[in-house]
Amino acid sequence: MRYNQENKNQSTAIEESVKMYQKNLMDDMNLTLRLSYLHNTHVTKPIEWVERLLIFEAPISKLDWVIYPQDAIIDMVFVSKLALFHSQIRIVRSYRKGNSLFYVGEVVSPIVKKQQREYFRLDVTFDVKFQLLPAEENEEIDFLELPYEKGICVNISTGGMCLNTNLQLKSSQNIMLEFYFVNMEFNLKGKILGLGEMNGAGYYSHRVQFQNLDIADTNLLTRLIFEKQRSLLKKIN
């Protein structure tokens, strides 16, 4: 009896989550699905979504369709313009239409919002130049007199980045960052969170929090992070 009640509660939670997120997700023209099965991850697009049944194109890997067995349970992440949403689907069946292969999957776990876009952290590396700013915030700064240091970003979010440097930077140190990301130039003020720690590659790793981002920079950086993520995921296939 208890088992039946738990199944009923789970089914209700799934249906409520579908009703909550289905329309907004399908209204996103750039919505993609990130599917993980047996340690392999592929990206595809949804075609149709009716209640708990989701139809999607078979992903392509090495110029061929990715084959999922019937009843396979697939980890699924909706990558939308708003956030990431996690769930699981069970492969109900597959069918061919023209030269394409499609899957019908049943949502078998509640859809859960994982991360707001501004908090999503993307693993990506690129060069960064930075200047150490004076401790006194009221002190007038002549940026032309400040030397540049070099670093490497290893991940980035709208809130900040992880910066590897040859220098060990102190907690609360303010820096001015200059970098190109997806062919766009950024000049952002950052604050070091915690003393830099030596990593296995011989660099000091620092958590940097961006300071005083305006709305334009926030929106641009958020969009570019997700564009870069989609680009990287497509290269996996």
GUVO-591251 format. One line per field, with one value per residue (C-alpha): residue number from 1; x negated, y, z; residue in three letters. Coordinates in Angstrom, 3 decimals. Each point is the difference from the previous one (the first is absolute). Layout:
BEGIN
k NUM/... .
X X/... .
Y Y/... .
Z Z/... .
r ALA/... .
//
This chain:
BEGIN
k 1/2/3/4/5/6/7/8/9/10/11/12/13/14/15/16/17/18/19/20/21/22/23/24/25/26/27/28/29/30/31/32/33/34/35/36/37/38/39/40/41/42/43/44/45/46/47/48/49/50/51/52/53/54/55/56/57/58/59/60/61/62/63/64/65/66/67/68/69/70/71/72/73/74/75/76/77/78/79/80/81/82/83/84/85/86/87/88/89/90/91/92/93/94/95/96/97/98/99/100/101/102/103/104/105/106/107/108/109/110/111/112/113/114/115/116/117/118/119/120/121/122/123/124/125/126/127/128/129/130/131/132/133/134/135/136/137/138/139/140/141/142/143/144/145/146/147/148/149/150/151/152/153/154/155/156/157/158/159/160/161/162/163/164/165/166/167/168/169/170/171/172/173/174/175/176/177/178/179/180/181/182/183/184/185/186/187/188/189/190/191/192/193/194/195/196/197/198/199/200/201/202/203/204/205/206/207/208/209/210/211/212/213/214/215/216/217/218/219/220/221/222/223/224/225/226/227/228/229/230/231/232/233/234/235/236/237 .
X 0.000/-2.827/-1.811/3.101/0.317/-3.643/0.503/3.092/-1.857/-2.871/2.391/1.763/-3.315/-1.011/3.299/-0.112/-3.562/0.943/2.919/-2.254/-2.849/1.236/1.341/-2.890/-2.562/1.628/0.449/-3.797/-1.076/-3.567/0.961/-2.308/-0.078/-3.182/0.387/-2.348/-0.004/-2.762/-2.534/0.668/1.574/1.702/2.032/3.225/3.202/3.541/2.669/3.261/1.055/3.427/0.557/-2.734/-1.012/-2.875/-0.989/-3.545/-2.403/-2.580/-3.360/-2.807/-3.423/-2.783/2.365/2.521/3.108/-0.427/1.955/1.807/1.582/3.677/0.706/-3.431/0.013/-1.733/-1.201/1.308/-0.763/2.065/-2.409/2.195/-0.507/1.218/-1.668/-0.919/2.706/-0.787/2.177/-0.106/1.814/0.724/-0.274/3.457/-0.718/-1.816/1.249/-1.285/1.464/-1.670/-3.724/0.277/0.224/2.148/0.538/3.077/-1.001/2.108/-0.951/-0.549/-1.338/1.118/-1.525/-2.219/-1.500/-3.737/-1.620/0.970/-1.972/-1.919/-1.335/-0.856/-3.754/-1.591/-3.321/-1.977/-3.546/-1.223/-2.709/0.646/-1.964/0.525/-1.226/-0.272/2.023/-0.970/1.458/1.522/3.185/0.079/-3.499/-0.063/-1.233/-2.193/0.447/-2.799/-2.455/1.164/-1.920/1.854/-0.217/0.966/2.398/2.183/3.726/1.025/3.722/2.392/3.499/1.855/-1.021/-3.729/-2.785/-2.719/-3.330/-3.364/-3.078/-3.711/0.635/1.735/2.663/1.376/3.604/2.036/-2.597/1.724/-1.134/0.940/0.501/-0.362/0.903/1.655/2.821/1.817/-1.663/1.332/-2.265/0.708/-1.530/1.346/-0.908/-0.438/-0.563/-2.111/1.969/-2.441/-3.765/-1.164/-0.917/-2.667/1.470/-1.498/-1.119/-2.201/2.288/1.866/3.740/2.252/3.736/0.851/3.327/0.974/0.816/2.512/1.155/2.579/3.071/-1.468/-3.169/2.001/2.368/-2.794/-2.201/2.927/0.943/-3.568/-0.558/2.974/-0.910/-3.470/1.483/2.205/-3.002/-2.098/2.795/0.441/-3.680/0.544/2.289 .
Y 0.000/2.345/-0.877/0.873/3.321/0.865/-0.808/2.193/2.882/-0.352/-0.038/3.106/1.811/-0.838/1.208/3.232/0.732/-0.644/2.433/2.573/0.008/-1.528/3.108/2.323/-2.568/-0.816/3.714/0.351/-0.261/-0.864/-2.720/-3.016/-3.320/-1.344/-3.780/-2.182/-3.792/-2.479/2.805/1.498/3.425/1.222/3.036/0.146/2.005/-0.773/-0.311/-0.393/-0.255/-1.324/-0.445/-2.419/-1.126/1.822/-0.573/0.905/-0.526/-2.729/1.624/-0.564/-1.319/-0.701/0.524/-2.571/-0.040/-0.606/-3.170/-0.228/-3.345/-0.153/0.707/1.596/2.712/3.130/2.945/3.117/3.691/2.681/2.809/3.076/3.747/0.260/-2.849/-3.673/-2.550/-3.596/-3.086/-3.591/-1.651/-3.593/-0.948/-1.204/-0.624/1.279/0.599/1.187/2.798/0.663/-0.071/0.845/-2.071/1.136/-1.162/0.148/0.363/0.050/2.439/-2.240/2.452/3.508/2.826/2.014/3.398/-0.434/3.388/3.481/1.139/2.601/-2.690/-2.582/-0.639/-1.041/-1.866/1.813/1.362/3.298/2.589/2.875/3.183/1.711/2.926/0.080/2.920/2.101/-1.072/3.434/0.185/3.798/0.283/1.393/-2.655/0.624/-3.265/0.911/-0.187/-3.409/-2.996/-2.904/-3.531/-3.130/-2.749/-2.755/-0.317/-3.645/0.548/2.925/0.993/3.288/0.369/-0.562/-2.301/-2.332/1.625/-1.810/2.211/-0.190/2.445/-0.854/2.674/0.895/-0.213/3.169/1.255/2.040/-0.483/1.312/-2.801/0.207/-2.959/-1.098/-2.531/-1.255/2.830/2.674/2.209/0.409/2.397/-0.970/0.735/-3.069/-0.885/-2.955/-2.331/-1.779/-0.457/-1.644/-3.680/-1.867/-2.538/-3.076/1.972/2.299/3.045/1.819/-0.468/2.905/0.490/3.398/1.747/2.577/3.410/2.627/-1.680/2.096/-1.569/0.092/-1.879/-2.469/-0.841/-0.202/-2.249/-2.254/-0.418/-0.691/-2.602/-2.006/0.452/-1.331/-2.920/-0.965/0.230/-2.258/-2.538/-0.221/-0.862/-3.015/-1.596 .
Z 0.000/0.949/-3.249/-2.031/1.821/-0.705/-3.687/-0.065/1.664/-2.480/-2.954/1.315/0.440/-3.575/-1.446/2.002/-1.126/-3.639/0.271/1.656/-2.528/-3.269/-1.731/0.886/-1.057/-3.328/-0.723/0.053/-3.649/1.044/2.479/-0.110/1.837/1.549/0.267/2.075/-0.185/0.883/0.558/-3.444/-0.472/-3.169/-0.982/-1.982/-0.364/1.147/-2.688/1.894/3.628/1.024/3.729/1.137/-3.498/-1.667/-3.636/-0.979/-2.870/0.434/0.736/-2.464/0.956/-2.490/-2.952/1.258/2.174/3.720/0.821/3.335/0.968/0.857/3.690/0.475/2.681/-1.290/2.095/-1.699/0.415/-1.736/-0.951/-0.340/-0.132/3.601/1.861/0.003/0.830/0.945/-0.384/-1.221/-2.876/-0.882/-3.663/-1.031/-3.675/-3.065/-3.517/-3.350/-2.053/-3.317/0.582/3.694/3.176/2.912/3.560/2.193/3.638/3.152/2.758/3.043/2.579/0.997/-2.011/2.317/-0.700/0.571/-0.486/-0.962/-3.021/1.982/2.345/-2.627/-0.077/-3.289/-0.139/-2.683/-0.250/-1.422/0.704/2.381/0.713/3.335/2.076/3.791/1.352/3.049/3.328/0.586/-2.061/0.160/-1.449/-3.524/-2.405/-3.033/-1.892/-2.414/2.910/1.208/-1.413/-1.565/1.339/-1.935/0.975/-1.394/0.569/0.491/0.581/-0.136/1.050/-0.023/3.638/-0.424/-1.146/1.209/-0.850/-0.048/0.423/0.807/2.853/3.248/0.422/3.406/1.114/-0.734/-2.503/-2.709/-3.590/-3.432/-2.523/-3.769/-2.191/-3.213/0.251/-3.117/-1.967/2.365/2.109/3.717/2.531/3.404/3.581/2.182/3.642/1.181/2.272/2.286/-0.188/-3.232/0.330/-1.964/-2.431/-1.621/-3.059/2.091/-0.155/2.730/-0.414/1.017/0.202/-1.456/0.525/-2.617/1.459/-1.108/-3.213/-1.813/-1.575/-3.517/1.000/2.087/-2.838/-2.575/2.129/0.884/-3.662/-1.090/2.718/-1.172/-3.662/0.795/1.916/-2.943/-2.319/2.242/0.374/-3.772/-0.346/2.265/-2.602 .
r MET/ARG/TYR/ASN/GLN/GLU/ASN/LYS/ASN/GLN/SER/THR/ALA/ILE/GLU/GLU/SER/VAL/LYS/MET/TYR/GLN/LYS/ASN/LEU/MET/ASP/ASP/MET/ASN/LEU/THR/LEU/ARG/LEU/SER/TYR/LEU/HIS/ASN/THR/HIS/VAL/THR/LYS/PRO/ILE/GLU/TRP/VAL/GLU/ARG/LEU/LEU/ILE/PHE/GLU/ALA/PRO/ILE/SER/LYS/LEU/ASP/TRP/VAL/ILE/TYR/PRO/GLN/ASP/ALA/ILE/ILE/ASP/MET/VAL/PHE/VAL/SER/LYS/LEU/ALA/LEU/PHE/HIS/SER/GLN/ILE/ARG/ILE/VAL/ARG/SER/TYR/ARG/LYS/GLY/ASN/SER/LEU/PHE/TYR/VAL/GLY/GLU/VAL/VAL/SER/PRO/ILE/VAL/LYS/LYS/GLN/GLN/ARG/GLU/TYR/PHE/ARG/LEU/ASP/VAL/THR/PHE/ASP/VAL/LYS/PHE/GLN/LEU/LEU/PRO/ALA/GLU/GLU/ASN/GLU/GLU/ILE/ASP/PHE/LEU/GLU/LEU/PRO/TYR/GLU/LYS/GLY/ILE/CYS/VAL/ASN/ILE/SER/THR/GLY/GLY/MET/CYS/LEU/ASN/THR/ASN/LEU/GLN/LEU/LYS/SER/SER/GLN/ASN/ILE/MET/LEU/GLU/PHE/TYR/PHE/VAL/ASN/MET/GLU/PHE/ASN/LEU/LYS/GLY/LYS/ILE/LEU/GLY/LEU/GLY/GLU/MET/ASN/GLY/ALA/GLY/TYR/TYR/SER/HIS/ARG/VAL/GLN/PHE/GLN/ASN/LEU/ASP/ILE/ALA/ASP/THR/ASN/LEU/LEU/THR/ARG/LEU/ILE/PHE/GLU/LYS/GLN/ARG/SER/LEU/LEU/LYS/LYS/ILE/ASN .
//
